[in-house]
Amino acid sequence: MKLLVKTSLYYAIASLLFFAIAGFIILFNFNTVIDNDINEFLINREEIATTQIVNDIPIEALNNYEQIITITKNRNETDNLKFKDTIVYDIIDDEFHTYRKLNVIRKIGTAYYDITLFKSLIESNLLIKEILKPMMFVFLGLLAFLILGHLFISRGLWNPFKETLITLKNYELGSTRSIAFSKTNTKEFNQLNSMLNTMIKKIHYDYLNLKEFTENAAHEIQTPLSIIRNKCEILLQSEKLDDVELKHTKSIYYNCLRLSKINHGLTLLARIESGAFENSEKINITKVLKSQIKHYSEVVELNGLSIKTDLKQQIHFHINPDLIEILISNLIRNAVKHNISNGKIHINTTKNRIRFSNNGDASQIEINQFKRFNKSNKNSLGLGLSIISKICLVNTIQLKYNYENGFHNFDLNF
C-alpha cells in the first residue's frame, strides 16, 4: 500500500472516529435540552392543574387525553414528581405513540389528588430527525473535504520525494555522469537528498576502486597464465617425459586454458555491468547474425551438427557493436555445446525476434540456468548464458527460454 493512501486511510479513520464522538455529544446535549424543556412544560401544566383544583373547578372538566386527575383515598402524604416515557394509544391516528408522563400526588385541602399529565414526543422525535439529517450531510461533506484536501495537499508535499526516487531509479552506478536531485523548500527532503548524495559519492568511489582492482587483477593474471601455458607447451613437445609426467603436464595445461577463459568471461561480465560498452549505434542485427553463422559453420560441421536458417526478416536495433557480436556468438556456441550427436540447430528471424533452437534432452533443463557457473555440460564454464542474460538486461532485450518437441529455444525480443 502506498504511503499517501495509507496516511489518508488513517486520517479518514481518525476523522470518522472524531465525527462520531462529536455527533454523539451534540445529539446527547440536544436530547438533554429537549427533555428538560418537556419536563418544564409538564411541571407548568401540573401547577396550572393544581391551581384549577384549588379554584374549585370540577375534576371532570379538567380531565382529557393529556391530563388525568383522580382523588386518591387512604393517602397520608404527597409524592415527588415522577417522569416516565410511555406508550399511549392515539384514537385519532389509530396507533400507539410515545409520550412523556408526569405523575404526582398533591394534597389540596383535605383531599389527595393523583395528577397524571402526558406530553407527546412525536414533535420532539421529528425535530431530532430533521436536525440529524443536515448534520449528517454536513459531517460527511466535511469529512470528504478533509480527506480530499489531505490527499491533494499530501500529494503535492510528497512530489520531491517521488522525484528523488525517479532520480535514483534512473541513476547507473557505473555511469560517469553525476547525480543531481531537485531543489525543494522542505528541510527534511533537502536533508535526505544531501545524505543520499554523500552515500552515492562514497559508493561510487568504492566502486571505481573495486573496478580498477578487478581490471588490474584480470590483466596481471593473464601474464603468468600465458607463461604457464607456454611452458606447458614446451614440456608437451619434449620426448623426455614419461607417461605420468605427461599426464600431469596436460592437466596443468588444460586447467590453465580453462582458468584463462574463466578470467576472460568474468572480466567481460564486469565490463558489461560497469557500462564499458555504453557507445551504441543502430545495427543491422540480421547482418551480424549471418556473419556469425558463417564464422561458426566450420565448428558446426566438425561437431557433426546441421544448421538450418531463415533470416529473411531484417532486424535493426540500437546497441554496442561489440556486445551484439558477443551475444550472438555465445548463443551459437551454446547451441553447439549443448547439442546431441547428429543434432540440429535452427536459427530464424521474425519481426523484432530471433530464435535459436538446438536439440537436447529435457534433463539438461536447469531452473537457474542463467546463473553464473551453472552448467549442464562438464566442458562448459557456466558463464555463457550468464553473459547472454547480462547483455540482454543492460540493453533492454527480452530473453525467453522454453523446451518444446525436443528443442531448447532461446528467443531474443528486440
Beta strands, then each sheet from edge to edge (+ up, - down):
strand 1: 67-72
strand 2: 82-90
strand 3: 95-108
strand 4: 111-120
strand 5: 281-284
strand 6: 306-310
strand 7: 316-319
strand 8: 344-350
strand 9: 353-359
strand 10: 398-404
strand 11: 407-413
sheet 1: 1+ 4- 3+ 2-
sheet 2: 5+ 7-
sheet 3: 6+ 8+ 9- 11+ 10-
end
